[in-house]
Amino acid sequence: MTPLIPSVRLGRKLGIGELYFKYEGGNPTGSYKDRIAAMGLSWALGQGRGACIGTSSGNAGAAIAAYAARAGMPYHLFVLENVAEAKLAQSLLYKANVRKIKGFGNDPEIGMRVFDRIFEGAADHGWEVMITAFRYNPYAMEGVKTIAYEIYEELKGMPSHVYSPAGGGGLYCGIWKGFNEIYESVRTAAAPCMVAVQPEGCSNIVRAYQAGSKEPLPGSSTSQISGLQVPNPPDGKLALQIMNRGGGKGIAVSDSLIWETQRLLAVEEGIFCEPAGAASVAGLIRDCEENPGRSLDKVVCVISGNGFKDGKRLSDMTSEIHVPCLDVEHLDI
Ligand SMILES: Cc1ncc(COP(=O)(O)O)c(C=O)c1O
């Protein structure tokens, strides 16, 4: 149960009736991936697997490594070459067997080859594949829908709109699945409009939505937003099906708007998140700019990861602020 934080300023500024932030940075390893790791490791143990194997941009690796450590199961992890240091350090501390792969996360061809190799290796050794996408690990991904259940429980009803960051698309699809299940069982209010937000430099799903394509469009990633650099989104097709059936839409925003929004959340709301987590709010800001006068009544932005996850970005944002160091006799207060 992560906090659903009501906005104190931003919602009013954007003219939104009620705005909430679902703060997934409050999970044990600092991102929503814990929900997937908890389910995935339970499943792997139940299947009697000797180890698990998978890829990550960092957060899934940290989460799965933690739950694997607790389960006493070895974890073989392949990460992007430019993985965020803090995410890598978490995985190493939990004793994952980590290897970096050149070009992974930028080049979609390399991504597909890595996935193929992992499946071959897992089949050879009888290991569980832990790639956090419905396409590869639907049982583990069931964990994501608890985000929707928690929001529904706390709001005592459906929000009108949910903004979610999208990399591979699994987070977006999992939240939609949760709301859809609730809708199917209670049938009182409609499920929310689900908005997927991607960085412009890696917006293969959003560009496909805008072009009317059923498949994610090809193209390498130039985005620097850790967690959202997925040029071959495994759940992109599923996300597009949801959007095209009227369940939502996609918005792309620049990396710089995401960074600006990360700062805005800290300053205006006291919320500390990593850039990928701020993408949902950046998408909301862009949507409000593009559709002035439209009324949004009950909006939830999913803030998917904790600010401590990206130390480089944190120091980039604060390094120019001068902090004086005083002798005690010069303490003028
Ligand atoms: C913090 C954070 N937000 C969002 C995402 C994107 O999730 P998905 O790949 O399921 O779309 C990730 C993926 O690694 C992430 O780490």
The ligand as a MOL file (V3000), in Angstrom:
LIG
                    3D

  0  0  0     0  0            999 V3000
M  V30 BEGIN CTAB
M  V30 COUNTS 16 16 0 0 0
M  V30 BEGIN ATOM
M  V30 1 C 10.7630 4.0720 -12.4480 0
M  V30 2 C 10.2070 3.4270 -13.6710 0
M  V30 3 N 9.0960 3.9560 -14.2060 0
M  V30 4 C 8.5440 3.4360 -15.3140 0
M  V30 5 C 9.1080 2.3480 -15.9520 0
M  V30 6 C 8.4780 1.8270 -17.1990 0
M  V30 7 O 7.7760 0.6610 -16.9640 0
M  V30 8 P 7.3600 -0.2840 -18.1790 0
M  V30 9 O 8.6410 -0.7420 -18.8070 0
M  V30 10 O 6.5990 -1.3800 -17.5650 0
M  V30 11 O 6.5710 0.5550 -19.1070 0
M  V30 12 C 10.2540 1.7650 -15.4270 0
M  V30 13 C 10.8680 0.5830 -16.0530 0
M  V30 14 O 11.9610 0.1800 -15.7870 0
M  V30 15 C 10.8240 2.3100 -14.2570 0
M  V30 16 O 11.9400 1.7910 -13.7060 0
M  V30 END ATOM
M  V30 BEGIN BOND
M  V30 1 1 1 2
M  V30 2 1 2 3
M  V30 3 2 2 15
M  V30 4 2 3 4
M  V30 5 1 4 5
M  V30 6 1 5 6
M  V30 7 2 5 12
M  V30 8 1 6 7
M  V30 9 1 7 8
M  V30 10 2 8 9
M  V30 11 1 8 10
M  V30 12 1 8 11
M  V30 13 1 12 13
M  V30 14 1 12 15
M  V30 15 2 13 14
M  V30 16 1 15 16
M  V30 END BOND
M  V30 END CTAB
M  END
